[in-house]
Amino acid sequence: MKKGIVSLILDFVLGGAVIMMMSYFFDGVYVKDFQVAFLVAIVLALLNTFIKPILTIIALPITITTLGLFQLVINGFVLAIAQTIFAPDFYIESFGLTVITAIVISILYSLLGIGKINE
């Protein structure tokens, strides 16, 4: 069964909370306020839906060669795109920290069940 609008909004609120937490976990991550974090969560969901599959297909040979570790770089790149969209209100100091932040966000999203289509 597909998610309803209420559970989708709840996912975005939880996603915003996770992104807001990143500014407390890491000194190099800046999020202006919860509104920006909520919008970043929505944009990340859109980027993961439309852009990430294209990047994954393009980088498939590298991903296979590195036994899947290059997927972490792709996650960081998707987060960097979101960072570019919200440049003054959401930024991460370095690309290395962006990749680490993307890993932590992915782990927390999995633990909270955010982004799962079927319940």
C-alpha positions as CSV (number, residue, x, y, z in Angstrom):
1,M,0.0,0.0,0.0
2,K,1.3,3.4,-0.9
3,K,1.9,6.2,1.6
4,G,-0.7,8.8,2.3
5,I,-0.1,12.5,2.4
6,V,0.1,12.6,6.2
7,S,2.8,10.0,6.4
8,L,4.7,11.7,3.5
9,I,4.6,15.0,5.4
10,L,5.7,13.2,8.6
11,D,8.7,11.8,6.6
12,F,9.6,15.3,5.5
13,V,9.3,16.6,9.1
14,L,11.5,13.7,10.4
15,G,13.9,14.3,7.5
16,G,14.1,17.9,8.4
17,A,14.8,17.0,12.0
18,V,17.6,14.6,10.9
19,I,19.2,17.4,8.7
20,M,18.9,19.9,11.6
21,M,20.7,17.4,13.8
22,M,23.6,17.3,11.4
23,S,24.4,20.9,12.4
24,Y,24.7,19.8,16.0
25,F,26.7,16.7,15.2
26,F,29.3,18.4,12.9
27,D,30.8,21.8,13.4
28,G,31.2,22.3,9.6
29,V,27.5,21.9,8.8
30,Y,25.3,25.0,9.0
31,V,21.5,25.0,8.8
32,K,19.8,28.3,9.3
33,D,16.6,27.0,10.8
34,F,14.0,24.2,10.7
35,Q,12.2,25.6,7.7
36,V,15.4,25.3,5.7
37,A,16.0,21.8,7.0
38,F,12.4,20.9,6.0
39,L,12.9,22.2,2.5
40,V,16.3,20.5,2.2
41,A,14.6,17.2,3.1
42,I,12.0,17.7,0.3
43,V,14.7,18.6,-2.2
44,L,16.8,15.6,-1.1
45,A,13.8,13.3,-1.7
46,L,13.4,14.8,-5.2
47,L,17.1,14.5,-6.0
48,N,17.2,10.9,-4.8
49,T,14.2,10.1,-6.9
50,F,15.2,11.7,-10.2
51,I,19.0,12.5,-10.2
52,K,20.6,9.8,-8.2
53,P,19.4,6.9,-10.5
54,I,21.0,8.7,-13.5
55,L,24.2,9.2,-11.6
56,T,24.2,5.6,-10.5
57,I,23.9,4.3,-14.0
58,I,26.6,6.7,-15.3
59,A,29.0,5.7,-12.5
60,L,28.2,1.9,-12.7
61,P,31.6,0.8,-13.9
62,I,33.4,2.8,-11.1
63,T,30.9,1.5,-8.6
64,I,31.5,-2.1,-9.6
65,T,35.3,-1.6,-9.6
66,T,35.2,-0.1,-6.1
67,L,32.8,-2.8,-4.9
68,G,30.0,-0.3,-4.2
69,L,32.0,2.2,-2.3
70,F,31.7,4.9,-5.0
71,Q,28.0,5.0,-4.1
72,L,29.0,6.9,-1.0
73,V,30.6,9.5,-3.2
74,I,27.3,9.7,-5.3
75,N,25.4,10.2,-2.0
76,G,27.7,13.0,-1.1
77,F,27.4,14.6,-4.6
78,V,23.6,14.5,-4.3
79,L,23.8,16.3,-0.9
80,A,26.3,18.8,-2.5
81,I,23.6,19.6,-5.1
82,A,21.1,20.3,-2.4
83,Q,23.7,22.4,-0.7
84,T,24.2,24.4,-3.9
85,I,20.4,25.1,-4.1
86,F,20.2,26.4,-0.5
87,A,23.7,28.0,-0.5
88,P,23.5,30.8,2.1
89,D,21.1,29.0,4.4
90,F,22.6,25.4,4.3
91,Y,26.2,24.6,3.6
92,I,28.8,22.1,4.5
93,E,32.5,23.2,4.7
94,S,34.2,20.4,2.6
95,F,33.3,17.6,0.3
96,G,34.7,15.0,2.7
97,L,32.4,16.3,5.4
98,T,29.6,16.2,2.9
99,V,30.2,12.5,2.2
100,I,30.3,11.8,5.9
101,T,27.2,13.8,6.5
102,A,25.4,11.9,3.7
103,I,26.4,8.6,5.3
104,V,25.0,9.6,8.7
105,I,21.8,11.0,7.1
106,S,21.4,7.7,5.2
107,I,21.9,5.7,8.4
108,L,19.4,7.8,10.4
109,Y,16.9,7.7,7.5
110,S,17.1,3.9,7.5
111,L,16.7,3.7,11.3
112,L,13.6,6.0,11.2
113,G,12.1,4.3,8.1
114,I,12.1,7.5,6.1
115,G,11.7,7.2,2.4
116,K,10.2,3.8,2.3
117,I,7.4,3.6,-0.3
118,N,5.6,0.5,1.1
119,E,4.7,0.2,4.8
